[in-house]
């Protein structure tokens, strides 16, 4: 890996130290945590101007707690650690469990929640699941802090909406309603591949099998960023669980997809398989409540 302009590898231990790094390097500073996608950014020519790599792992952002309202996940919490929370086997957290299991152990042990979001990679698995679970991101900068829905972090492929000097400090996963279930599925070429297609879903299903609180998230290059399909959600909300409604929801994503073409597959193939994987994810979620 070549970083021809790199001058410093920084390990700040406080917000003040981090602010000093940004004051010195401004846009030439790149935050890393697990650093598992640095090679991917470099291969795409996106690191040519980086002069400082900034490791956040000494910033105390590895906290993990539940206050009854939901889970507060520090930005540098690893996939492996998040996958051991007490709620991970609940149907409501099924999408998160599915997504966390996708990368190989080497990645799970290093990749962080904050990094997976801030990288704004449309092929990543975990952000799709987090979006389906209504995750809220806390972003900090010198003396300021703000909360925003996860969807607002994304601005484009490999581009986030964080202001200069701003960084993700934590992610909040709200406590789901009773009888909530979720699932994530991906299409890949091998066990280590980025998603060709990704679909995350969440539903609350009452005793009469009526659906509410539906979330359908498209990932894996079905759009330039992870997005919710409000059309599919509208089909599901108020409907009764069944194959026919799942098929209608899958077809409804057509209007909101803007699938990408790349060396791995065409936009047309992604569009076709996106519908298949939405339908399968919905059924997988329902099966978790049985």
C-alpha positions as CSV (number, residue, x, y, z in Angstrom):
1,X,0.0,0.0,0.0
2,X,1.4,3.4,-1.0
3,X,0.7,6.6,0.8
4,X,3.2,8.9,-0.9
5,X,2.4,12.0,1.1
6,X,2.0,10.4,4.6
7,X,3.9,12.4,7.3
8,X,2.5,11.2,10.6
9,X,0.5,8.4,12.3
10,X,-1.4,10.0,15.1
11,X,-2.9,8.4,18.2
12,X,-4.8,11.1,20.1
13,X,-6.1,10.3,23.6
14,X,-8.5,13.2,23.9
15,X,-10.9,15.3,21.8
16,X,-8.5,18.3,22.3
17,X,-5.6,16.3,20.9
18,X,-7.7,15.2,17.9
19,X,-8.7,18.8,17.3
20,X,-5.1,19.7,17.2
21,X,-4.4,17.1,14.5
22,X,-7.2,18.5,12.4
23,X,-6.0,22.0,12.9
24,X,-2.6,21.0,11.5
25,X,-3.6,18.7,8.7
26,X,-7.2,19.8,7.9
27,X,-8.6,17.7,5.0
28,X,-5.3,15.8,4.7
29,X,-6.0,13.9,7.9
30,X,-7.8,10.6,7.7
31,X,-9.4,8.9,10.7
32,X,-9.0,5.2,11.1
33,X,-10.0,2.7,13.8
34,X,-9.8,-0.9,12.7
35,X,-8.3,0.2,9.3
36,X,-9.7,-2.8,7.5
37,X,-10.7,-0.9,4.4
38,X,-7.6,1.3,4.0
39,X,-6.4,-0.9,1.2
40,X,-9.8,-0.6,-0.5
41,X,-9.6,3.2,-0.4
42,X,-6.0,3.2,-1.6
43,X,-6.8,0.9,-4.5
44,X,-9.4,3.3,-5.7
45,X,-6.9,6.2,-5.6
46,X,-8.7,8.0,-2.7
47,X,-5.7,8.3,-0.4
48,X,-3.3,10.2,-2.6
49,X,-3.5,13.4,-0.5
50,X,-3.5,11.9,3.0
51,X,-0.7,13.3,5.2
52,X,-1.8,12.0,8.5
53,X,-3.6,8.8,9.6
54,X,-5.5,9.3,12.9
55,X,-6.1,6.2,15.0
56,X,-9.0,6.7,17.4
57,X,-8.5,3.6,19.5
58,X,-7.0,5.5,22.4
59,X,-9.9,8.0,22.6
60,X,-12.1,5.9,25.0
61,X,-14.7,5.2,22.3
62,X,-14.9,1.5,23.0
63,X,-17.8,1.7,25.5
64,X,-20.8,-0.6,25.2
65,X,-23.9,-0.3,27.5
66,X,-27.7,-0.6,27.6
67,X,-29.7,2.0,29.6
68,X,-33.1,0.4,29.1
69,X,-33.8,2.6,26.1
70,X,-31.4,0.7,23.9
71,X,-27.8,0.0,23.3
72,X,-25.1,2.7,23.3
73,X,-22.2,1.5,21.1
74,X,-18.9,3.3,21.1
75,X,-17.5,4.0,17.7
76,X,-14.4,1.8,18.1
77,X,-16.4,-1.2,19.4
78,X,-15.4,-4.1,17.1
79,X,-17.9,-6.3,15.2
80,X,-16.8,-9.3,17.3
81,X,-17.6,-7.5,20.5
82,X,-21.0,-6.1,19.4
83,X,-21.8,-9.7,18.3
84,X,-21.6,-10.8,21.9
85,X,-24.3,-8.4,23.4
86,X,-27.0,-10.1,25.4
87,X,-29.7,-9.2,22.9
88,X,-28.0,-10.4,19.8
89,X,-30.0,-13.7,19.6
90,X,-33.4,-11.9,19.8
91,X,-35.4,-11.9,16.6
92,X,-35.4,-8.1,16.6
93,X,-31.6,-8.0,16.3
94,X,-31.5,-10.8,13.6
95,X,-30.4,-8.4,10.9
96,X,-27.5,-7.2,13.0
97,X,-26.5,-10.8,13.9
98,X,-26.7,-11.8,10.2
99,X,-24.6,-8.8,9.1
100,X,-21.9,-9.1,11.8
101,X,-21.4,-12.8,10.7
102,X,-20.6,-11.9,7.1
103,X,-17.0,-10.8,7.3
104,X,-14.3,-13.4,8.2
105,X,-13.0,-13.5,11.8
106,X,-10.0,-11.5,11.0
107,X,-12.2,-8.6,9.9
108,X,-14.7,-9.0,12.7
109,X,-12.0,-8.7,15.3
110,X,-10.7,-5.4,13.9
111,X,-13.5,-3.6,12.0
112,X,-15.4,-1.1,14.1
113,X,-18.9,0.2,14.1
114,X,-18.0,3.8,13.6
115,X,-15.6,3.0,10.8
116,X,-18.1,0.9,8.9
117,X,-20.5,3.8,8.9
118,X,-18.1,6.7,8.2
119,X,-16.5,4.9,5.2
120,X,-19.8,5.2,3.4
121,X,-19.2,2.1,1.3
122,X,-22.5,0.9,-0.3
123,X,-21.3,-2.7,-0.3
124,X,-20.8,-3.0,3.5
125,X,-23.2,-5.3,5.4
126,X,-23.4,-3.9,8.9
127,X,-24.6,-0.4,8.0
128,X,-27.5,-1.8,6.2
129,X,-28.6,-3.7,9.3
130,X,-28.1,-0.7,11.5
131,X,-30.2,1.4,9.2
132,X,-33.0,-1.2,9.4
133,X,-32.8,-1.0,13.2
134,X,-33.2,2.9,13.2
135,X,-29.7,3.5,14.5
136,X,-28.8,7.1,15.6
137,X,-25.3,8.4,15.2
138,X,-23.6,10.8,17.5
139,X,-20.9,13.0,15.9
140,X,-18.5,15.1,17.8
141,X,-16.0,17.9,17.0
142,X,-14.2,20.4,19.1
143,X,-16.7,21.3,21.9
144,X,-19.8,20.2,20.0
145,X,-21.9,17.1,19.7
146,X,-24.9,16.3,17.5
147,X,-27.2,13.3,16.9
148,X,-28.5,12.3,13.5
149,X,-30.3,9.4,11.9
150,X,-27.8,7.0,10.3
151,X,-29.2,7.8,6.8
152,X,-28.1,11.4,7.1
153,X,-24.4,10.3,7.4
154,X,-24.3,9.3,3.8
155,X,-23.5,11.8,1.0
156,X,-22.3,9.5,-1.8
157,X,-20.0,6.6,-2.5
158,X,-17.1,6.8,-0.1
159,X,-18.4,10.3,1.0
160,X,-20.0,11.1,4.3
161,X,-21.7,14.2,5.5
162,X,-19.5,14.8,8.5
163,X,-18.1,18.3,8.8
164,X,-14.3,18.9,8.8
165,X,-12.9,17.9,12.1
166,X,-16.1,15.9,13.0
167,X,-16.0,12.3,13.9
168,X,-18.4,9.5,14.9
169,X,-18.2,8.9,18.7
170,X,-21.1,6.5,19.2
171,X,-24.1,4.7,17.7
172,X,-27.5,4.2,19.5
173,X,-29.7,1.2,18.8
174,X,-33.1,1.9,20.3
175,X,-35.0,-0.9,22.1
176,X,-37.3,-2.6,19.6
177,X,-41.0,-3.1,20.2
178,X,-42.3,-6.5,21.3
179,X,-42.7,-9.0,18.5
180,X,-40.2,-7.3,16.3
181,X,-38.0,-9.3,13.9
182,X,-35.4,-8.6,11.4
183,X,-33.0,-10.2,8.9
184,X,-30.1,-9.4,6.5
185,X,-29.1,-11.3,3.4
186,X,-26.4,-10.7,0.9
187,X,-25.4,-12.0,-2.5
188,X,-21.7,-12.6,-2.8
189,X,-19.2,-14.4,-5.0
190,X,-17.3,-15.9,-2.1
191,X,-17.3,-15.8,1.7
192,X,-15.0,-12.8,1.9
193,X,-16.6,-10.8,-0.9
194,X,-18.3,-7.4,-0.5
195,X,-22.0,-7.6,-1.2
196,X,-23.2,-7.7,-4.8
197,X,-26.7,-7.2,-3.4
198,X,-27.7,-6.6,0.2
199,X,-31.1,-6.4,1.8
200,X,-32.0,-5.7,5.5
201,X,-35.5,-5.8,6.8
202,X,-37.3,-5.3,10.0
203,X,-41.0,-5.7,11.0
204,X,-43.2,-5.8,14.0
205,X,-45.8,-8.5,13.7
206,X,-48.8,-8.6,16.0
207,X,-50.8,-11.7,17.1
208,X,-53.1,-11.4,14.1
209,X,-50.0,-11.4,11.8
210,X,-50.4,-7.8,10.9
211,X,-47.2,-5.9,10.0
212,X,-46.2,-2.5,11.4
213,X,-42.9,-0.5,11.7
214,X,-41.6,-2.0,8.5
215,X,-38.1,-1.2,7.3
216,X,-36.6,-2.3,4.0
217,X,-33.0,-1.3,3.4
218,X,-31.2,-1.6,0.0
219,X,-27.5,-2.2,0.0
220,X,-24.8,-3.9,-2.0
221,X,-24.8,-1.4,-4.8
222,X,-28.5,-1.3,-5.3
223,X,-27.9,2.5,-4.8
224,X,-24.9,4.7,-4.3
225,X,-25.7,4.7,-0.6
226,X,-27.7,2.5,1.7
227,X,-31.3,3.7,1.5
228,X,-34.7,2.7,2.9
229,X,-37.3,1.7,0.3
230,X,-40.3,3.7,1.5
231,X,-42.4,2.2,-1.3
232,X,-41.8,-1.4,0.0
233,X,-42.4,-0.3,3.5
234,X,-45.7,1.2,2.5
235,X,-46.8,-2.1,1.0
236,X,-45.9,-4.0,4.2
237,X,-47.3,-1.7,6.9
238,X,-50.9,-2.7,7.7
239,X,-50.7,-5.8,5.6
240,X,-50.9,-9.4,6.8
241,X,-47.8,-11.6,6.6
242,X,-47.7,-13.8,3.5
243,X,-45.8,-14.6,0.4
244,X,-48.0,-12.4,-1.8
245,X,-47.4,-9.2,0.2
246,X,-43.7,-10.0,0.4
247,X,-43.6,-10.3,-3.4
248,X,-45.4,-7.0,-3.8
249,X,-43.0,-5.4,-1.4
250,X,-40.0,-6.8,-3.4
251,X,-41.4,-5.5,-6.7
252,X,-42.0,-2.0,-5.1
253,X,-38.2,-1.4,-4.7
254,X,-38.0,-1.0,-8.5
255,X,-38.8,2.8,-8.4
256,X,-36.2,3.5,-5.7
257,X,-33.2,1.4,-6.9
258,X,-30.4,3.0,-8.8
259,X,-28.2,-0.1,-9.1
260,X,-24.5,0.3,-9.9
261,X,-22.6,-1.6,-12.7
262,X,-19.0,-2.6,-11.9
263,X,-16.5,-5.3,-12.8
264,X,-18.4,-7.8,-10.6
265,X,-21.9,-7.5,-12.0
266,X,-24.2,-5.4,-14.1
267,X,-26.9,-3.0,-12.8
268,X,-29.5,-5.1,-14.5
269,X,-28.4,-8.2,-12.5
270,X,-28.3,-6.3,-9.3
271,X,-31.9,-5.0,-9.9
272,X,-33.2,-8.4,-10.6
273,X,-31.5,-10.0,-7.6
274,X,-32.4,-7.1,-5.3
275,X,-36.0,-8.1,-5.5
276,X,-35.2,-11.7,-4.8
277,X,-33.1,-10.9,-1.7
278,X,-35.7,-8.5,-0.3
279,X,-38.3,-11.2,-0.6
280,X,-36.0,-13.8,1.0
281,X,-35.0,-11.5,3.8
282,X,-38.6,-10.8,4.7
283,X,-39.3,-14.5,4.9
284,X,-36.2,-15.1,7.0
285,X,-37.3,-12.4,9.4
286,X,-40.8,-14.0,9.8
287,X,-39.2,-17.5,10.3
288,X,-37.4,-16.1,13.3
289,X,-40.7,-15.5,15.2
290,X,-41.9,-19.0,14.7
